[in-house]
């Protein structure tokens, strides 16, 4: 016997099987500390957050058991040291000018742009896809690791200015390794 279910039903079953808690960030008044108190009381389960996270310049060590974000993640100039269990973000991620984060860890996909400019990042971790622009300018990234695509139907640039990768590869070599749908910026060339 074969059962046919919708994607929404499949997602619900998958989330129940994996015990991933789904929460709208708005019910916590977009207060990260209040959310963390709640998650701690629940025993630190994996959870998916619906809504945008704006933690610019906030002192934060880790995203902990946060598994996915259905929105934006802005941690510009924060003191974040680990993305914890985070694997995917539907929209944009801004980690520019973060001083303690050295790897993207388990993060595999970002639906829109990913900004890492001026951060202390050293590894893309498990990152494989970025749906928009990937800005690695002024970082110490020296390997693409698992990265397979940057951009999509509407484009998406790969900015490597001031990054060791800009002197290791030509645009043509990069395009042979990674599907880049927009421009590749190396050093001061466009």
HELIX and SHEET records of a PDB file:
HELIX    1   1 UNK A    7  UNK A   17  1                                  11    
HELIX    2   2 UNK A   25  UNK A   28  5                                   4    
HELIX    3   3 UNK A   32  UNK A   41  1                                  10    
HELIX    4   4 UNK A  165  UNK A  168  1                                   4    
HELIX    5   5 UNK A  171  UNK A  177  1                                   7    
SHEET    1   A 8 UNK A  21  UNK A  24  0                                        
SHEET    2   A 8 UNK A  47  UNK A  50  1                                        
SHEET    3   A 8 UNK A  66  UNK A  70  1                                        
SHEET    4   A 8 UNK A  88  UNK A  89  1                                        
SHEET    5   A 8 UNK A 109  UNK A 110  1                                        
SHEET    6   A 8 UNK A 129  UNK A 130  1                                        
SHEET    7   A 8 UNK A 149  UNK A 150  1                                        
SHEET    8   A 8 UNK A 179  UNK A 180  1                                        
SHEET    1   B 7 UNK A  53  UNK A  54  0                                        
SHEET    2   B 7 UNK A  73  UNK A  74  1                                        
SHEET    3   B 7 UNK A  93  UNK A  94  1                                        
SHEET    4   B 7 UNK A 114  UNK A 115  1                                        
SHEET    5   B 7 UNK A 134  UNK A 135  1                                        
SHEET    6   B 7 UNK A 158  UNK A 159  1                                        
SHEET    7   B 7 UNK A 184  UNK A 185  1                                        
END                                                                             
